[in-house]
Amino acid sequence: MLYHAYELQRAWLTSASAWASMSAGLLSNPRLPLGYMGLGPAAASALEVFAHAAAPRGKPAFGIENVMVDGVRHAVSETTVMEKPFGDLLRFRREGLSDKAPKLLIVAPMSGHYATLLRGTVERMVERCEVYITDWADARMVPTSAGRFDLDDYIDYVVEFLDFIGLDGNGGRPHMMAVCQPSVPAYAATALMNARKDPCRPATLTMMGGPIDTRKSPTTVNDLAMERPLSWFRHNVIATVPMTYPGAGRKVYPGFLQLAGFMSMNLGNHMLSHYEMFKHLTVGDQDSANATKDFYDEYRSVCDMTAEFYLQTVEEVFQTHAIPNGTFRHKGELVDLGAIRDTALLAVEGERDDISGIGQTKAALDLAENLAKAKKLYHLAEGAGHYGIFNGSRWRDKIAPVVEGFIARHGKGEIVPAGSA
């Protein structure tokens, strides 16, 4: 019933959004004097803000066509190199990149948003690396005939993707970066591949704002997961996909609930952002208004995740703390973090992160007790919130150079200047 109620509301809001958009256009028409006097500009701006907020959104495109490297603009190609039921593997490569450049797998979160949330991450790293990224599927679009997908399957996908990527042109192993939630499965996959001496085990693993040990500096997100039993989540946030989608009948944690949760955490800030958008529109500052629109176009584009993946993550990561307690298992096999001996680890945290508190990601360095100290690095990004770790100016100018330097020190792949072949 929950999903059906949402679909009815969405249908109504779609019509309301279209009406508001047309009305705003009429009020803004330069041929109509109403748009220049009285409440005309304010009404048009208010309607435009509502139309944008209520508009339906699909899966965004990465749209990375070129990047600037050392003052020279280079074209970027995007290719789907592997297709699987619950997620594809995309490759981004810029023109003129050396064949000896390192290969980097970016593991995107499966947490309600599409992989395009990491557009800025990909755009920055593709300057010096051949970048691959996990493009997780919207669970409501995956037929039930494809089976289930849980945390164990997520780890299997990561291992399979790394094996597919293989070595770079210099014989160096691939590198891996996990942003937020996938730090846990990426860390587990690294341990499993080290234990098996997999030839494509990552040379480095960068974990950014990841919930490795959520007992450290717990946030509101952590408290919510701890305050309620797993049965509460199963009965209150799990819904069944309606018949209008290919995944009809699949149990999922709907993306719209995930979005509602994130919006409610900082409701005041979101309301202020929309008010600022309204003010920009009333004075004709379209550029500032468009910047806010672009952010929310991405932020509000959400997808569903399978119920089994969500519930297993809540239990293993936030309730039993299986990773730091040494009890995490992958398909019955105990994951031995002590097996990590030759994958260098970088933990990046944001000083103002309100989703993954300070110390939660850093814990991964201590848990890999058999890894040499020289292969461990911790970086605290001053002034950065959760999204600032992987997007924006702090990411581009302060954090990305640390990641690039780490990759260069611990991999055979060469980070070379643009134009070198």
C-alpha positions in Angstrom: 0.0 0.0 0.0 2.9 2.4 0.8 4.3 2.2 -2.8 0.9 2.5 -4.3 0.1 5.6 -2.2 3.4 7.1 -3.4 2.6 6.4 -7.0 -0.8 8.2 -6.7 0.9 11.2 -5.1 3.6 11.3 -7.7 1.0 11.2 -10.5 -0.9 14.2 -8.9 2.3 16.1 -8.4 3.4 15.5 -12.0 0.2 17.2 -13.2 0.6 20.0 -10.7 4.2 20.5 -11.7 3.2 20.8 -15.4 0.4 23.3 -14.6 2.8 25.4 -12.4 5.5 25.4 -15.1 3.0 26.6 -17.8 1.7 29.3 -15.4 5.1 30.5 -14.5 5.9 30.7 -18.2 2.8 32.8 -18.9 3.6 35.2 -16.0 7.1 35.6 -17.3 6.2 36.2 -20.9 7.6 39.7 -21.8 4.5 40.4 -23.9 2.2 40.3 -20.8 2.4 43.4 -18.6 1.4 41.3 -15.5 4.9 40.0 -15.4 6.4 43.4 -14.8 4.1 44.7 -12.0 2.6 43.9 -8.7 2.9 40.3 -7.6 3.6 39.0 -11.1 7.3 38.3 -10.7 7.0 36.9 -7.2 4.1 34.6 -8.3 6.0 33.4 -11.4 9.1 32.7 -9.3 7.1 30.8 -6.7 5.4 28.7 -9.3 8.8 27.9 -11.0 10.2 26.8 -7.6 7.2 24.5 -7.0 7.3 23.1 -10.6 10.9 22.2 -10.2 10.4 20.6 -6.8 7.4 18.5 -7.9 8.7 17.5 -11.3 9.3 13.7 -11.9 12.9 12.6 -12.3 14.6 9.7 -14.0 18.1 8.4 -14.1 20.5 11.3 -14.8 23.3 11.0 -17.3 27.0 11.5 -16.4 27.4 13.9 -19.3 31.2 14.2 -18.9 32.3 15.2 -22.4 35.7 16.6 -21.8 38.2 17.6 -19.0 40.8 20.3 -18.7 44.3 18.9 -17.9 47.4 21.1 -17.7 45.6 23.8 -19.6 44.6 21.5 -22.4 41.0 20.3 -23.0 40.7 16.6 -23.7 37.6 14.6 -24.9 36.3 11.9 -22.5 34.7 8.7 -23.7 32.1 6.7 -21.7 31.6 3.0 -22.4 29.6 0.2 -20.7 32.1 -2.6 -20.5 30.1 -5.1 -18.5 26.4 -5.6 -18.0 24.9 -7.5 -15.0 21.3 -7.7 -13.7 21.9 -5.5 -10.7 24.6 -3.2 -12.0 26.8 -2.4 -15.0 30.5 -1.4 -15.1 31.2 1.9 -16.9 34.6 3.0 -18.1 35.7 6.6 -18.6 38.9 7.4 -20.5 40.2 10.7 -21.6 41.9 11.4 -24.9 45.6 11.2 -24.8 45.8 9.2 -21.5 48.9 7.0 -21.3 48.4 3.2 -21.6 50.5 3.0 -18.4 48.1 5.2 -16.4 46.6 3.5 -13.4 43.2 1.8 -13.5 40.8 3.0 -10.8 37.5 1.3 -9.8 35.1 3.7 -8.1 32.5 1.8 -6.1 29.4 4.0 -5.9 27.0 3.8 -3.0 23.9 1.7 -3.3 22.0 4.0 -1.0 19.1 5.5 -2.9 21.0 7.7 -5.3 22.4 6.8 -8.8 26.1 6.6 -9.4 25.9 10.0 -11.1 26.0 11.5 -7.6 29.8 10.8 -8.0 30.0 12.8 -11.3 32.5 15.2 -9.8 34.6 12.3 -8.4 34.8 10.7 -11.9 35.4 14.0 -13.6 38.4 14.8 -11.4 40.0 11.3 -11.4 39.7 10.7 -15.1 42.3 13.4 -15.6 45.1 11.0 -14.6 43.5 7.6 -14.4 41.4 5.2 -16.5 38.3 5.3 -14.4 35.7 2.5 -14.0 32.5 3.0 -11.8 29.8 0.7 -10.6 26.5 1.8 -12.1 24.0 0.1 -9.8 20.5 -0.7 -11.1 17.2 0.6 -9.8 15.8 -2.5 -8.1 12.3 -1.8 -9.2 13.5 -2.2 -12.8 15.0 -5.6 -12.2 12.6 -8.5 -12.8 12.2 -11.0 -10.0 13.5 -13.7 -12.4 17.0 -12.2 -11.9 16.9 -13.4 -8.3 18.0 -11.7 -5.1 20.8 -9.3 -4.4 22.3 -8.9 -0.9 25.5 -7.7 0.6 27.3 -10.9 -0.3 26.3 -10.4 -3.9 27.6 -6.8 -3.8 31.0 -8.1 -2.7 31.0 -10.7 -5.5 30.2 -7.9 -8.0 33.2 -5.9 -6.7 35.6 -8.8 -7.0 34.3 -9.7 -10.5 34.7 -6.1 -11.7 38.3 -5.9 -10.4 39.1 -9.2 -12.1 37.6 -7.9 -15.3 39.5 -4.6 -15.2 42.8 -6.4 -14.8 46.3 -5.0 -14.8 47.3 -1.7 -16.4 49.8 -1.3 -19.2 52.7 -1.2 -16.8 51.7 -4.5 -15.1 50.2 -2.7 -12.1 47.2 -4.0 -10.2 44.0 -2.0 -10.3 43.1 0.6 -7.6 39.8 1.0 -5.8 37.9 3.9 -4.3 34.8 3.4 -2.2 32.6 6.4 -1.3 30.5 6.1 1.9 28.4 3.0 2.3 30.5 0.7 -0.1 33.6 1.1 2.1 32.4 -1.9 4.0 31.9 -4.4 1.0 35.0 -3.0 -0.7 37.1 -3.5 2.4 35.7 -7.1 2.8 36.4 -7.8 -0.9 39.9 -6.5 -0.5 40.5 -8.9 2.4 39.0 -11.9 0.6 41.1 -11.2 -2.6 44.3 -10.8 -0.4 43.6 -14.1 1.3 43.2 -15.8 -2.0 46.2 -14.0 -3.6 44.0 -12.9 -6.4 46.3 -11.4 -9.1 43.9 -8.5 -9.5 43.5 -7.6 -5.8 43.6 -3.8 -5.5 47.0 -2.2 -5.1 45.3 0.5 -3.1 41.9 1.0 -1.5 40.7 4.5 -0.7 37.7 4.6 1.7 35.9 8.0 1.9 33.4 8.7 4.7 32.7 5.0 5.2 30.9 3.4 8.1 33.6 0.9 9.0 33.0 1.2 12.8 29.8 3.3 13.5 30.3 3.2 17.2 32.9 6.0 16.8 31.4 9.5 16.8 27.8 8.1 16.0 25.6 10.4 13.9 21.9 10.7 13.6 21.9 8.0 10.9 23.8 5.6 13.2 21.4 6.3 16.1 18.3 5.6 14.0 19.7 2.2 13.0 20.6 1.3 16.6 17.4 2.5 18.3 15.1 0.1 16.5 15.2 -3.6 16.0 15.6 -5.1 12.6 12.0 -6.2 12.6 10.9 -2.5 12.7 12.8 -1.8 9.5 11.3 -4.9 7.8 7.8 -3.9 8.7 8.0 -0.1 8.2 10.3 0.7 5.4 10.2 -2.3 3.1 7.6 -2.1 0.3 6.6 -4.2 -2.7 7.2 -2.9 -6.3 3.9 -2.2 -8.0 2.8 -4.0 -11.2 3.7 -0.9 -13.4 7.4 -1.7 -13.1 9.5 -4.6 -14.5 10.5 -5.6 -11.0 6.8 -6.0 -9.9 6.6 -8.1 -6.8 10.1 -7.5 -5.6 10.6 -6.4 -2.0 12.6 -3.1 -1.9 13.6 -0.2 0.3 12.1 2.6 -1.9 14.3 5.4 -3.0 11.6 8.0 -2.1 11.8 6.9 1.6 15.6 7.2 1.5 15.2 10.7 0.1 12.6 11.7 2.7 14.9 10.6 5.4 17.9 12.6 4.1 15.7 15.7 3.5 14.2 15.5 7.0 17.7 15.4 8.6 18.5 18.9 7.2 15.0 20.2 6.4 15.8 23.8 7.4 18.8 23.9 5.1 16.7 22.5 2.2 13.9 25.0 2.8 16.5 27.9 2.9 18.0 26.7 -0.4 14.6 26.8 -2.1 13.9 30.2 -0.6 17.2 31.5 -1.9 16.3 30.0 -5.3 13.0 32.0 -5.2 14.9 35.2 -4.4 17.3 34.6 -7.3 14.5 34.1 -9.7 12.6 37.2 -8.6 15.6 39.4 -9.3 16.5 37.6 -12.6 19.6 35.9 -11.3 19.1 32.8 -13.4 22.6 31.5 -13.1 22.4 31.2 -9.3 18.9 29.7 -9.5 20.1 27.1 -12.0 23.0 26.1 -9.8 20.5 25.2 -7.1 18.3 23.4 -9.6 21.2 21.3 -10.9 22.0 20.2 -7.4 18.4 19.1 -6.6 18.0 17.5 -10.0 20.7 15.1 -8.9 19.7 14.9 -5.2 16.1 14.1 -5.9 16.9 11.4 -8.5 16.5 8.3 -6.4 16.3 4.5 -7.0 15.2 1.5 -5.0 17.5 -1.0 -3.4 16.6 -4.7 -2.7 15.2 -5.4 0.7 17.7 -8.1 1.5 20.7 -5.8 0.8 19.3 -3.0 2.9 18.3 -5.2 5.8 21.6 -7.1 5.8 23.5 -3.8 5.7 21.5 -2.4 8.7 22.2 -5.5 10.7 25.8 -6.2 9.9 27.1 -2.6 9.7 25.0 -0.6 12.1 23.7 -3.1 14.7 26.1 -6.0 15.2 29.2 -4.1 14.0 30.4 -7.3 12.3 33.5 -5.7 10.6 35.2 -4.2 13.7 34.1 -7.2 15.9 35.7 -9.6 13.4 32.5 -11.6 12.9 31.7 -10.5 9.3 31.1 -13.4 7.0 30.8 -13.6 3.2 28.6 -16.6 2.2 29.7 -18.4 5.4 33.4 -17.6 5.1 34.8 -15.5 7.9 36.4 -12.4 6.4 40.0 -12.1 7.8 41.1 -8.5 7.8 44.5 -9.6 8.9 44.9 -11.1 5.4 45.3 -7.6 4.0 49.1 -7.4 3.6 49.9 -5.7 0.2 46.9 -3.5 -0.5 47.7 0.0 0.7 44.8 1.7 2.6 43.8 5.4 2.6 41.0 6.6 4.9 39.5 10.0 4.1 37.1 11.7 6.5 35.3 15.1 6.5 35.6 17.4 9.5 31.9 18.3 9.3 30.5 14.9 8.1 27.1 14.5 9.6 26.5 11.0 8.1 29.8 9.1 8.9 31.4 10.6 12.0 35.1 11.2 12.5 36.9 7.9 13.3 34.5 5.6 11.6 36.6 5.2 8.4 39.9 5.6 10.1 39.1 2.4 12.1 39.8 0.4 8.9 43.5 1.2 9.3 43.8 -0.2 12.8 41.7 -3.3 11.9 44.2 -4.3 9.1 46.7 -5.2 11.8 49.2 -7.1 9.5 49.5 -4.3 7.0 52.7 -2.3 7.3 52.3 1.2 8.7 54.0 2.6 5.5 51.0 1.3 3.5 48.4 3.2 5.7 47.4 6.9 5.4 44.7 9.0 7.1 43.5 12.3 5.7 41.0 14.6 7.6 39.5 17.1 5.2 39.1 20.3 7.1 35.8 22.1 6.7 34.4 19.3 4.5 30.9 17.8 5.0 29.9 14.4 3.7 29.3 15.4 0.1 32.3 17.8 0.2 34.6 14.8 0.5 33.9 13.7 -3.1 32.4 16.7 -4.8 33.2 20.4 -5.0 36.3 22.6 -4.7 37.7 20.9 -1.6 37.5 17.6 -3.3 39.1 18.8 -6.5 41.9 20.9 -5.0 42.6 19.4 -1.6 41.5 15.7 -1.5 42.0 14.4 -5.0 45.7 15.3 -5.0 46.1 13.2 -1.9 44.4 10.2 -3.5 46.5 10.6 -6.7 49.7 10.8 -4.7 48.7 7.7 -2.7 48.0 5.8 -6.0 51.3 6.9 -7.5 53.3 5.8 -4.4 51.8 2.3 -4.1 51.1 1.3 -7.7 53.1 0.6 -10.8 50.8 2.6 -13.0 52.2 6.0 -14.0 50.3 9.2 -13.3 51.7 11.1 -16.2 51.1 14.6 -17.6 48.4 15.2 -20.2 49.5 14.5 -23.8 52.0 11.9 -22.9 51.6 8.5 -24.6 
